[in-house]
Every structure is written in C-alpha cells, then in structure tokens.
Amino acid sequence: MPRLPELTPEIADPAIRKLMQAEERILGTVLNPTKLMGYCPPIAQGQSALGAGIDKAGNIEAELRYLVYTFVAGRNGCPF
C-alpha cells in the first residue's frame, strides 16, 4: 500500500488541478507522478516545466525521445 494516496483533481491545489486537466486532455490520463508530486505544487510544476523544456529544446527527435522514455521505464520496472 502506498504511503500517500493518489491525489485527485477534486482535492488538488488549483494549480495542480490545471496541470491534471492538461495531462488528461493531452494524454488521456493523469500520470502517476503528478498524482503523487501534486502534494507539493512547486515540485510538480518544476517537474512539468523540466519535461516541457526537454520537449521544446528539440535536441532529440520525438520518436527517439519516446523510445528512450519507454526504455528507461522498462529498466525501472514500470510496465507499459
């Protein structure tokens, strides 16, 4: 059992609720890290900004970037 329950939009800080709604719209779901890091809005927003910065930098092609994400998740034991 997790030490923290997953954060839901109903009880989330308004800034995190906005982030959750954006993830839901773009990805079709709210990512688990957001549900946990949302308890500390500055950390959740920083993590989101880091991901957006990597995407916007354009140093890695989108197809390769998602292959890297999938590879790293598999190495960490996260199923897809």
C-alpha positions as CSV (number, residue, x, y, z in Angstrom):
1,M,0.0,0.0,0.0
2,P,1.4,3.4,-0.9
3,R,2.3,5.8,1.9
4,L,0.3,8.6,0.2
5,P,-3.0,8.1,-1.6
6,E,-3.1,9.4,-5.2
7,L,-4.2,13.0,-5.4
8,T,-7.5,13.6,-7.2
9,P,-8.5,16.8,-9.0
10,E,-11.3,17.3,-6.5
11,I,-8.8,17.8,-3.6
12,A,-5.8,19.1,-5.5
13,D,-4.4,22.6,-5.3
14,P,-5.9,24.8,-8.2
15,A,-2.6,24.9,-10.0
16,I,-2.2,21.1,-9.8
17,R,-5.8,20.7,-10.9
18,K,-5.0,22.7,-14.0
19,L,-1.9,20.5,-14.7
20,M,-4.0,17.4,-14.2
21,Q,-6.6,18.6,-16.6
22,A,-3.9,19.4,-19.2
23,E,-2.5,15.9,-18.8
24,E,-5.9,14.3,-19.1
25,R,-6.6,16.3,-22.3
26,I,-3.3,15.6,-23.9
27,L,-2.5,12.1,-22.7
28,G,-6.0,10.8,-21.9
29,T,-5.0,10.2,-18.3
30,V,-3.3,11.9,-15.3
31,L,0.2,10.5,-14.9
32,N,1.0,8.8,-11.6
33,P,4.0,11.1,-10.8
34,T,1.6,14.1,-11.0
35,K,-0.8,12.3,-8.6
36,L,2.0,12.0,-6.0
37,M,4.1,15.1,-6.6
38,G,0.9,17.2,-6.7
39,Y,1.1,17.2,-2.9
40,C,3.9,19.7,-3.3
41,P,2.9,22.0,-6.1
42,P,6.3,23.7,-6.6
43,I,7.9,20.2,-7.2
44,A,5.1,19.1,-9.5
45,Q,5.3,22.3,-11.5
46,G,9.1,22.1,-11.7
47,Q,8.9,18.5,-13.0
48,S,6.3,19.6,-15.6
49,A,8.5,22.5,-16.7
50,L,11.6,20.3,-17.0
51,G,9.7,17.8,-19.2
52,A,8.3,20.7,-21.4
53,G,11.8,22.2,-21.6
54,I,13.2,18.9,-22.9
55,D,10.5,18.7,-25.5
56,K,10.9,22.3,-26.6
57,A,14.7,22.1,-26.8
58,G,14.3,19.8,-29.8
59,N,17.7,18.1,-29.3
60,I,16.2,14.6,-29.5
61,E,13.7,13.7,-32.2
62,A,10.2,12.9,-30.9
63,E,10.3,9.3,-32.0
64,L,13.7,8.7,-30.3
65,R,12.7,10.6,-27.2
66,Y,9.7,8.3,-26.7
67,L,11.8,5.2,-27.3
68,V,14.2,6.5,-24.6
69,Y,11.2,7.1,-22.2
70,T,10.0,3.6,-22.8
71,F,13.4,2.0,-22.4
72,V,14.1,3.9,-19.1
73,A,10.6,3.0,-17.8
74,G,11.3,-0.7,-18.6
75,R,14.6,-0.6,-16.8
76,N,12.9,0.9,-13.8
77,G,10.3,-1.9,-13.8
78,C,7.4,0.3,-15.0
79,P,5.1,-1.6,-17.3
80,F,3.6,0.0,-20.5
